[in-house]
Amino acid sequence: MRDFTMENLTEIVHEEYVSKTSDPRLREIMGSLVNHLHAFVKDIQLTEAEWFEAVQFLTATGQMCDEKRQEFILLSDTLGVSMLVDAINHPRSGAGTENTVLGPFYVSGAPDLPMGSNIVKKDSGGTLAFVRGKVTDQDDNPIDGAVLDVWQASVRGFYDVQDPEVPQWNLRGKFTTGPDGKYCLATELPGFYPVPTDGPVGKMLNACGRHAMRPGHLHFVITADGYDRLTTHIFTAGDEYLESDAVFATKSSLVGEYQACEDEALAKEYGLQVPFQLLDFDFGLMRT
Ligand SMILES: [Fe+2]
């Protein structure tokens, strides 16, 4: 029989997975995982106490998850892994709107709303905003039938799923473009907010001296047949956390400049009251 030692263990474990895994992609993933994980443990000379703390941390991360709370996505976001995966999977090479993180607060099944609807279901004292633009392909042709799934935090810094004071689907909705590719919606200016700090990720940020804040932003997932799904944000220009986003998701091309607007005709058309903040922001999708 052979001895398992510090010197040969990585190679043996690696071979055990690589030689027996039939799926080629899984074989590649497991082989690389074993190599990197073993190298990491050796690099930091992991103590038993630290190993057990890591087990407890991952256990607590799982226990913090339910249908409304996704602590593992938050962990991935705050370690910069989500942005790395995004960059690998959605190379934009200068064309189309840039991607950024999905974040842990996406909820599928938001209501389909008529274009121009107000997604504020409960007024939390925020500043009225009207957001409009168009969805185009890389040749600037409008895209018919693009679905914009929108969600955001309130001015108080909470998503509906975090705030028992607001109804379900507050500050969420889906809008579908017509042949002109245009979209518009009324909402309130999104507040900056801390990612949840009451779980293990919050403890990690605190232990590492990092703040938990994200600059104010609107979330969008935009889908259209024949185009790469776009997961992105519009960040609010001037937000004090634009330079230090806790999840490393900011990009200058995704910063939107709201302008004070007193356009009575526009206000009347969409049932708004002047003055409000107006944001023009176009999205470019890439063909698949
Ligand atoms: Fe967010």
Residues whose N, C-alpha, C, O or C-beta is under 5 A from the ligand:
A	BS01	LIG	G103
